[in-house]
Amino acid sequence: MECQLGDLPEAGRELTPTDRASRSLQKVVGFFTRGTGKVLRDPHILLRKAREVSGRAPQVAPATAPLPALGLREGERVRVRPWAEIETTFDRDERTGGLGWMPLQKEFCGGTYKVARKVDRFFDERTRRMLKVKDVVLLDGVHCVPAKNIPYDYAGCQRMCLLFWKEAWLERVTDGDGSSRE
């Protein structure tokens, strides 16, 4: 049996010119909004970009030591670390171990959840290949449900995909710790 996601494009229809124009405008606004936010968080970003363009090697801040893998298992309770801690795990491309962070994941920071499943491999719809990953879990009841008016490509998507979580973004919770959103 094939995964239905590979055939999903055949079930859809082309966007109207109005839909495409609206999406394009949202992307442009989002580009400037995200860029402004990055510059406000890190004013030195403009200096680093200028150095990159001029060919001079940028000064890269030393990477923080990666957090050890937790070895999580299905059913364990975890807390999503605060945003400030998660952000320190990112590389230059805002990824941790190759896995990107979606801005809507911030709303789950500080929440306590159960591990639904450990992910060792997944099917990549774009390449139609099975790929391996390390130290990644899915959390019970945590879905991607983006609003229609956000400035990202996935605005208004209704698939409710499970979000992938690096163990470095989580901390194990013992009984009696913190509040739960389960």
N, C-alpha and C positions, 0 to 999 in steps of 0.2 A: 504494500500500500504506500502510495506517495503522500507526502505532507501536502495538505490543501493549500498552504501558503505559496507553493510554487505555481499553482494554477489560479491563484486569486486574481492576477491581472486580467484574465479572460472574463472574470465575472464583473469587472468594473466597466466604467465608461470614461470617455475622455472628458476632461474639464472644459467648461465653456470658456470663451475668451474673457468673460467677466471674472470667472473663478481664477483664471491664470493671472489676470491683471491684479486682482486683490491679493493673491499669494505673493506676487512679485513685490508689491508695495510693502507687504508685511515683512518680507525678507530684507528689503532695504532698510526699513525702520529698525528691524531687529539687529542688523549689522551695525548700525550706528549706535544703537542702545547698548549692545554688548561691548562694543569698542570703547564707548565712553565709560561704562562701568569698570572695565579692566583698567583703564587709565586712572580712574579715581581710586581704585584699590591699590594700584601700583604705578605711581607717576613715573618711575624710571623705565617703564615699558617703552616710552617714546625714544629714550636715549638708546636702549638696546636695539630697537628696530632701526634707528639711524645708523648704528654701528654695523648691523647686518647688511644694510643696503650699501654702505660705503665699502664693504669688504673687510672691515676690521673685525676681529673676533670679538663677540660679545662676552662680557664678564658674566659667567653663570654662577648663581649662588650655589653653594655646596648642597648636594641633595641630602635630605634627612634620611637617616637610617631606616630601611624598610621595616615595618612592623612584622613580627613573626606570624606565620600562618597559625590560625586557631585550630585547624582540624575539626571544623564543625560537622555535626551530624544532624540528620533529620529529627525534628522535635525539640532541639535545644532552643533555649531562649537567648536572644541577643538584643543589644541596644545599638542603634545606629549612632555612631560617634557624632559629636558636635561638628558643625561645618568647618570651624577653624582647625580642628584636628584632621579632618578628611582632606582638606586643601593641602596640608603639608605632605600628603602621600603622592601628589600629582607630579608627573614629569613635566617637561617643557610644553608638551602638547595637551596638558590637562587630562592625563590618563594615569592609571595605576596598573602596572603590569599589562599595559596595552588596552585595558578596559576603560572606555570613556564614561564620564559622569554626565547625566542629564540634569539640567537645572531644576526640573520638577522633583528630583530626588531630595532636594533640600527640605521639603515639607515633612519628610520622614525623620530628619535628624532629631535625636533625643528620644524617639519612640522605641518601644520594646515590642519585639515580634518573635514568632517561632520560625525556625528554619524549616521551610517546606521541603527543600531538596538541595543536596550538594550537586553542583554541575561540573562534570568532567569533560563533557563534549556537547556540542550543539550543532544544529543544521543551519548553515549560512544560506539564506534564501537568495542572496545576490549571486553567489558562485555555484549554488546547488551542491555544496560539499559539506561533509561532516568535519568539524574542527574541534581541537582540544583546548581546554582552558585549565588554569590552576587557581585554586583558592577562591572559587566563586560559588555563591549560593543564591537561592531564590527564597524570598521571605513570604510566609503565609499571608495572603490577602493584600499584598502590596503590588498594585498594578499601575501601569502608565495610563493616566487618564488626563491628557492635556486639555486645557481650555481652548476654545476656538480663537480667542483674541491674543494669544501669546505670539511673540515674534520669532518662532522657530518653525522649521520645515514640517514638524509633526503636529502643528497646531490643529486641533479639532479631530485628530485621529480617534476612532472609536473601537480599535482592536483590543484594548485593555491587555496589552502584553505584560507578562511578568517582568519586573526589573531585575537585572543582574547586579549582584552586590559582591565586591571584593571583600575578603575577610578583613583586610586592613581597615576597612571603613566601619567595622563592627567590633563590639566587645561582648564577651560572654557575660550573661546575667545569672547570678545565683538566686535561689529562692528568697523572696522577701525584698529584692532590690527594685526600687523604682516603680513607676506607674506603667501600666500596660495599655497598648492600643490594639490588642489582639482581637 
